[in-house]
C-alpha cells in the first residue's frame, strides 16, 4: 500500500501522473541511479531515524552519508536508525521505498542542504521500483512542514 499512499498524497498536488515505475528494483541508490541512467548524487535517498524515540526522515543526496558530528550538534544526540520493522510501523513505507510522501502523521521531515547542489533529484514514491523527478523547491513544497539541515557529508570511497 505504500506506493498507493504516496500516489494518493501526490494526487492532491496533481503530481501522481509524474511517478516513474520501473520493471526492475530501484530500492538502493545504486539500483535507482542505474534504472534512471543518472549519477548517484541525483537520487534523493530518505533515511529513517529517531530522535528521542520520535521518527524523523532526512532526505539527502545519494552520494552523501550522515556526518556524525554535524548530526549530534544539530539534534543533540547520536544518529539512531529505525529498524526495518520500525520503518514500516512508524513511517508507513518499507525500506527501499521510503520517501516523504504519504507518510504517517507526526513524522518530522528534514531536507539536507546537499540537495541544493542539483537542479533536480529523484526520490522514491513508496515502493522499491518507483521515483519522481523534482527540483529541490518542489521537493520542499511536497515535503510538508519540512526543515532544512546540514547534517550530511560526501561519502568517502
C-alpha positions, 0 to 999 in steps of 0.5 A: 500500500505504500506506493498507493499512499504516496500516489494518493498524497501526490494526487492532491498536488496533481503530481501522481501522473509524474511517478516513474515505475520501473520493471526492475528494483530501484530500492538502493541508490545504486539500483535507482541511479542505474534504472534512471541512467543518472549519477548517484548524487541525483537520487534523493535517498530518505533515511529513517531515524529517531530522535528521542524515540520520535521518527524523523526522515532526512532526505539527502543526496545519494552520494552523501552519508550522515556526518556524525558530528554535524548530526549530534550538534544539530539534534543533540544526540547520536544518529539512531536508525529505525529498524526495518520493522520500525520503518514500516510501523512508524513511517508507513513505507518499507525500506527501499521505498521510503520517501516523504510522501504519504507518510504517517502523521507526526513524522518530522521531515528534514531536507539536507542542504546537499540537495541544493547542489542539483537542479533536480533529484529523484526520490522514491514514491513508496515502493522499491521500483518507483521515483519522481523527478523534482527540483529541490523547491518542489521537493520542499513544497511536497515535503510538508512542514519540512526543515532544512539541515546540514547534517550530511557529508560526501561519502568517502570511497 
